[in-house]
Amino acid sequence: MVSSTSPMATADRGGAATTTAVAAATSPSVDPPSTMTSTVILSPAALVARVVAADGDLGKGSRVKLIQGGDQVAGQVTLDNCGYHFTSEAHRVARRQVIVYGADGQRIGANEVVAYDSADQAAKALTEFRASVTGCPKNAFVHSTVAGVPDLRYAGVLTTDPTLPVADNAVDTVTLTVKGSLKHQYGVLIFQRQGRVLDGVYLQAPTPLTVSARTGLQKLAGFTGRRLADTVPTSA
């Protein structure tokens, strides 16, 4: 999970994904039609920028705001859950994280999109997150690997959502308790991964999330997931 103190570098490091457009042109001569292939190379930074939530995604008047450091990798944390050591963090090459607001100004959630140096590392990131949830000690307070994060007790339920646009996904519904406090934080994290890109949608609140809040988060994950499916090659 994205830590409670740090929300989920070089932008152009690593190989680049490509999108290809094919145009057929017919010669006026008797020669057979020729096929021209134009390749557009997308940097990791361009990939995440195409997938991340944008103004108007959730209706007229909805907007997004880039968080401080949201377009940086160095010094920023993406995955932090139950003290797990995420080796995939070292393989991030671009990220963008925004807060999403509805037309009424209410916060809908956060969206973080991360590009890794390979599809294998992006897949590993999601595998590590799943392991961090299923392997988390029950009824125990865990020390975070991220400085400044208090000891937390995690009660998470991990599922897969077949209705999301991208098949490789994980949904964590979690309740957090800070050591020495009776207060709780309730959160839902939705991750989708295709190729070298991981898309995360998050919402955390001091009270259990309402049906409306969860519906809004699901809708946001649908928008970004469709962009992920349409933009990022499965093997890139």
C-alpha positions as CSV (number, residue, x, y, z in Angstrom):
1,M,0.0,0.0,0.0
2,V,1.1,3.5,-0.5
3,S,2.2,4.7,2.9
4,S,0.1,7.1,5.0
5,T,2.9,9.7,4.8
6,S,4.0,9.2,1.2
7,P,1.2,9.0,-1.5
8,M,1.9,5.6,-4.4
9,A,14.6,9.8,-11.5
10,T,14.7,10.1,-14.7
11,A,11.6,10.1,-16.9
12,D,13.3,8.7,-20.1
13,R,15.5,6.0,-18.6
14,G,15.0,2.4,-20.0
15,G,13.7,1.3,-23.3
16,A,10.7,2.9,-25.0
17,A,7.4,1.4,-25.9
18,T,6.1,1.9,-29.4
19,T,2.7,2.4,-31.1
20,T,2.5,1.7,-34.8
21,A,0.2,3.1,-37.4
22,V,0.0,1.4,-40.8
23,A,-1.2,3.3,-43.9
24,A,-1.7,1.6,-47.3
25,A,-1.1,3.7,-50.4
26,T,-2.0,2.5,-53.9
27,S,0.4,3.4,-56.7
28,P,-1.1,4.7,-60.0
29,S,1.1,2.2,-61.8
30,V,0.6,-1.5,-62.1
31,D,2.8,-2.2,-59.1
32,P,1.0,-3.7,-56.1
33,P,-0.1,-1.5,-53.2
34,S,2.7,-0.5,-50.9
35,T,2.5,-0.5,-47.1
36,M,4.1,2.4,-45.1
37,T,4.7,1.9,-41.4
38,S,5.2,4.9,-39.1
39,T,6.5,4.2,-35.6
40,V,6.0,6.6,-32.7
41,I,8.3,6.0,-29.8
42,L,6.8,6.7,-26.4
43,S,9.2,7.4,-23.5
44,P,8.3,6.1,-20.1
45,A,7.2,9.6,-19.0
46,A,4.9,9.8,-22.0
47,L,3.4,6.4,-21.3
48,V,2.4,7.4,-17.7
49,A,1.1,10.7,-18.9
50,R,-1.2,9.0,-21.4
51,V,-2.6,6.6,-18.8
52,V,-3.0,8.9,-15.7
53,A,-6.4,10.5,-14.8
54,A,-7.2,13.7,-16.5
55,D,-9.6,16.6,-16.1
56,G,-13.1,15.6,-17.1
57,D,-12.7,11.9,-16.7
58,L,-15.4,11.6,-14.2
59,G,-17.8,14.1,-15.7
60,K,-17.9,17.8,-16.6
61,G,-16.1,19.8,-13.9
62,S,-14.1,17.0,-12.4
63,R,-10.4,17.8,-12.2
64,V,-7.0,16.5,-11.2
65,K,-4.1,18.0,-9.3
66,L,-0.5,16.8,-9.5
67,I,0.8,16.2,-5.9
68,Q,4.1,17.6,-4.8
69,G,6.8,15.3,-6.3
70,G,4.2,13.5,-8.2
71,D,6.2,13.5,-11.4
72,Q,9.4,12.3,-9.7
73,V,10.9,8.9,-8.9
74,A,13.9,9.8,-6.7
75,G,12.9,10.3,-3.1
76,Q,9.3,9.1,-3.7
77,V,7.6,5.9,-2.6
78,T,5.1,3.9,-4.7
79,L,4.6,0.6,-2.8
80,D,4.8,0.4,1.0
81,N,2.7,-2.3,2.8
82,C,3.1,-4.2,6.0
83,G,6.9,-3.7,6.2
84,Y,7.5,-5.6,3.0
85,H,10.7,-4.9,1.1
86,F,9.7,-4.1,-2.5
87,T,12.7,-4.7,-4.7
88,S,10.7,-3.5,-7.7
89,E,10.9,0.1,-6.4
90,A,14.5,0.3,-7.6
91,H,13.3,-0.4,-11.2
92,R,10.8,2.5,-11.6
93,V,11.8,4.9,-14.4
94,A,8.8,7.3,-14.5
95,R,5.7,8.0,-12.4
96,R,2.9,10.5,-12.2
97,Q,0.5,10.8,-9.2
98,V,-2.6,13.1,-9.1
99,I,-5.5,13.7,-6.7
100,V,-8.9,13.5,-8.5
101,Y,-11.8,15.8,-7.5
102,G,-15.4,15.6,-8.6
103,A,-17.3,18.5,-10.0
104,D,-18.5,19.3,-6.4
105,G,-14.9,19.6,-5.2
106,Q,-15.0,16.4,-3.2
107,R,-11.9,14.2,-3.4
108,I,-12.6,11.0,-5.3
109,G,-9.2,9.4,-4.9
110,A,-5.6,9.4,-6.0
111,N,-4.2,7.9,-9.2
112,E,-0.6,6.9,-9.5
113,V,0.8,5.5,-12.8
114,V,4.3,4.1,-12.8
115,A,6.6,2.8,-15.6
116,Y,9.3,0.3,-14.8
117,D,12.4,-0.6,-16.8
118,S,10.8,-3.8,-18.0
119,A,7.5,-5.6,-18.1
120,D,9.0,-8.3,-15.9
121,Q,9.7,-5.7,-13.2
122,A,6.2,-4.2,-13.4
123,A,4.7,-7.7,-13.1
124,K,7.0,-8.3,-10.1
125,A,5.8,-5.1,-8.4
126,L,2.2,-6.4,-8.5
127,T,3.3,-9.9,-7.4
128,E,5.2,-8.3,-4.5
129,F,2.2,-6.3,-3.5
130,R,0.0,-9.4,-3.4
131,A,2.6,-11.1,-1.2
132,S,2.7,-8.1,1.1
133,V,-1.0,-8.5,1.7
134,T,-1.3,-12.2,2.0
135,G,1.8,-12.6,4.1
136,C,1.1,-9.7,6.5
137,P,1.0,-10.9,10.2
138,K,-2.5,-10.9,11.7
139,N,-3.2,-8.9,14.8
140,A,0.4,-7.5,14.9
141,F,1.8,-4.0,14.6
142,V,4.4,-3.9,11.8
143,H,7.3,-1.4,11.4
144,S,7.4,0.2,8.0
145,T,10.5,0.2,5.8
146,V,9.7,3.8,5.0
147,A,11.0,6.5,7.3
148,G,8.3,8.5,9.2
149,V,5.6,5.9,8.8
150,P,4.3,4.7,12.3
151,D,3.9,1.1,13.3
152,L,0.6,-0.1,11.8
153,R,-1.7,-3.1,12.1
154,Y,-3.0,-4.2,8.8
155,A,-6.2,-6.0,8.1
156,G,-6.4,-6.5,4.4
157,V,-8.6,-8.5,2.1
158,L,-7.1,-9.2,-1.4
159,T,-9.3,-9.9,-4.4
160,T,-9.2,-9.8,-8.2
161,D,-11.9,-7.9,-10.1
162,P,-12.9,-9.5,-13.4
163,T,-14.8,-6.4,-14.5
164,L,-11.7,-4.2,-14.7
165,P,-10.3,-3.5,-18.1
166,V,-6.9,-5.1,-17.4
167,A,-6.9,-8.8,-16.4
168,D,-3.7,-8.6,-14.3
169,N,-5.2,-6.7,-11.3
170,A,-5.4,-6.7,-7.5
171,V,-7.8,-5.0,-5.1
172,D,-7.0,-4.6,-1.5
173,T,-9.6,-3.5,1.0
174,V,-7.7,-2.7,4.2
175,T,-8.2,-1.3,7.7
176,L,-5.2,0.3,9.3
177,T,-4.7,0.9,13.0
178,V,-1.9,3.1,14.3
179,K,0.0,1.7,17.3
180,G,-1.0,3.4,20.5
181,S,-4.2,4.8,19.0
182,L,-7.8,3.6,18.8
183,K,-8.3,5.4,15.5
184,H,-8.5,3.6,12.2
185,Q,-8.0,4.4,8.5
186,Y,-10.0,2.6,5.9
187,G,-8.7,2.2,2.4
188,V,-9.2,0.6,-1.0
189,L,-6.4,0.2,-3.4
190,I,-6.9,-1.0,-7.0
191,F,-3.9,-2.0,-9.1
192,Q,-3.9,-2.9,-12.8
193,R,-0.7,-3.9,-14.7
194,Q,0.0,-4.2,-18.4
195,G,3.4,-4.4,-20.0
196,R,5.9,-2.2,-18.1
197,V,3.2,0.0,-16.5
198,L,1.4,-0.2,-13.2
199,D,-1.7,1.8,-12.6
200,G,-2.9,2.4,-9.0
201,V,-6.1,4.0,-7.8
202,Y,-6.4,4.7,-4.0
203,L,-8.8,6.1,-1.5
204,Q,-8.3,6.3,2.3
205,A,-10.6,7.8,5.0
206,P,-11.1,7.8,8.7
207,T,-14.5,6.1,8.3
208,P,-15.5,3.1,6.3
209,L,-15.9,4.0,2.6
210,T,-19.5,4.5,1.5
211,V,-21.0,2.7,-1.5
212,S,-20.9,6.0,-3.4
213,A,-17.2,6.5,-2.6
214,R,-16.3,3.0,-3.7
215,T,-18.4,3.4,-6.9
216,G,-16.5,6.6,-7.8
217,L,-13.2,4.9,-7.2
218,Q,-14.2,2.0,-9.4
219,K,-15.3,4.3,-12.1
220,L,-11.9,6.1,-11.9
221,A,-10.1,2.7,-12.2
222,G,-12.2,1.9,-15.3
223,F,-11.1,5.1,-17.0
224,T,-7.4,4.7,-16.3
225,G,-7.6,0.9,-16.9
226,R,-9.0,1.4,-20.4
227,R,-6.2,3.9,-21.2
228,L,-3.7,1.4,-19.9
229,A,-5.1,-1.4,-22.1
230,D,-5.2,0.8,-25.2
231,T,-1.8,2.5,-24.7
232,V,0.7,0.1,-23.3
233,P,1.8,-3.0,-25.3
234,T,1.5,-6.2,-23.3
235,S,5.1,-7.0,-23.8
236,A,6.6,-3.5,-23.6
